[in-house]
Amino acid sequence: MLVSFLAMITFIPYSCQKEDLRYIHTDTTISSIYIRNKVGEAYVEGAIQGDNIVFEIPLAKKAELDISNLLIYANIPVSANVLPSFAGRHDLSSPMEFTVNNDNNVPHKYTLQAIYLSY
């Protein structure tokens, strides 16, 4: 009887602990991404090809989009973060690497570049 009473007392504190129900997000996929120079003006959507994202700017939009001074907008998973941040302006005239991290801090590196098309 004493043994069962001690066993019951031992397990009581553990039964009152709350279970951690926080969902761990593991996705690091950029589902869509686009660039523009000013909010509300012309934009170009990026072509996502694995870890590479290319923004092909048609000749008709060349005057509107300066690829050395771009705003980046992207749809990333809940609770993911991007380093360096997409906030602010970026020069994508040459390849630039960004990393999306999930809740487990597992990185997914993407290379972004904007190019002007000749047509």
C-alpha positions in Angstrom: 0.0 0.0 0.0 2.8 2.4 0.9 4.6 1.6 -2.4 1.5 2.4 -4.5 0.9 5.6 -2.5 4.5 6.7 -3.2 4.2 5.8 -6.9 1.0 7.9 -7.1 2.6 10.9 -5.5 5.6 10.6 -7.8 3.4 10.8 -11.0 0.9 13.5 -9.9 3.2 16.5 -10.6 4.0 15.2 -14.1 0.3 14.7 -15.0 -0.3 18.5 -14.4 2.4 19.7 -16.7 1.1 21.2 -19.9 2.1 19.6 -23.1 3.9 21.8 -25.6 1.5 22.0 -28.5 3.5 24.4 -30.6 3.6 23.3 -34.2 7.1 23.2 -35.7 7.1 24.6 -39.2 9.7 22.9 -41.4 8.9 24.4 -44.8 11.4 26.7 -46.4 9.9 27.1 -49.8 9.4 30.4 -51.5 6.0 29.9 -53.2 6.0 33.2 -55.2 8.3 36.2 -55.5 8.3 39.5 -57.4 10.3 42.7 -57.7 9.4 46.4 -58.3 11.0 49.8 -57.9 8.1 51.6 -56.3 5.0 50.4 -54.4 2.0 50.3 -56.8 4.1 50.4 -60.0 5.2 47.8 -62.5 6.5 44.5 -61.2 8.0 41.3 -62.5 7.4 37.9 -61.0 10.4 35.6 -60.5 10.8 32.3 -62.2 11.6 29.8 -59.5 13.8 27.0 -60.7 14.9 24.9 -57.7 17.2 27.1 -55.7 17.6 29.8 -58.4 15.1 32.6 -58.9 15.4 34.7 -62.1 13.5 37.9 -62.8 13.4 38.4 -66.6 12.5 42.0 -67.3 11.0 42.6 -70.7 12.5 45.4 -72.8 9.3 47.3 -72.5 9.7 47.5 -68.7 13.5 48.3 -68.7 12.9 52.1 -68.1 10.6 51.4 -65.2 12.7 48.8 -63.3 16.2 49.6 -62.2 17.7 46.2 -61.3 20.3 47.8 -59.0 17.6 49.3 -56.7 14.7 46.8 -56.2 12.1 46.0 -53.6 11.5 42.3 -53.2 8.2 40.8 -52.2 7.8 37.1 -51.5 5.5 34.5 -50.0 7.3 32.5 -47.5 6.1 29.9 -45.0 4.6 30.8 -41.6 7.3 31.6 -39.0 10.1 31.4 -41.6 12.6 34.2 -41.8 14.9 35.4 -44.6 18.6 36.4 -44.2 19.5 39.0 -45.3 16.1 40.4 -45.0 14.0 41.2 -48.1 13.2 44.5 -46.4 14.7 47.5 -48.1 16.3 47.8 -51.5 18.5 45.3 -53.2 20.9 45.2 -56.2 20.1 42.1 -58.2 22.2 43.0 -61.2 24.5 40.2 -60.2 23.5 37.0 -58.3 22.6 37.6 -54.6 22.1 34.8 -52.1 19.3 34.7 -49.6 18.6 32.1 -47.0 15.1 31.0 -45.7 15.2 29.4 -42.2 12.4 27.4 -40.6 11.6 26.8 -36.9 14.3 24.1 -36.8 16.8 26.6 -38.2 17.3 24.4 -41.3 18.4 26.7 -44.1 17.4 26.8 -47.7 19.6 29.0 -49.8 18.2 30.7 -52.9 20.1 32.7 -55.5 18.2 35.7 -57.0 19.2 37.6 -60.1 17.4 40.1 -62.3 18.2 40.3 -66.0 17.0 42.6 -68.9 15.7 40.7 -71.9 16.6 41.9 -75.4 12.9 41.7 -76.5 
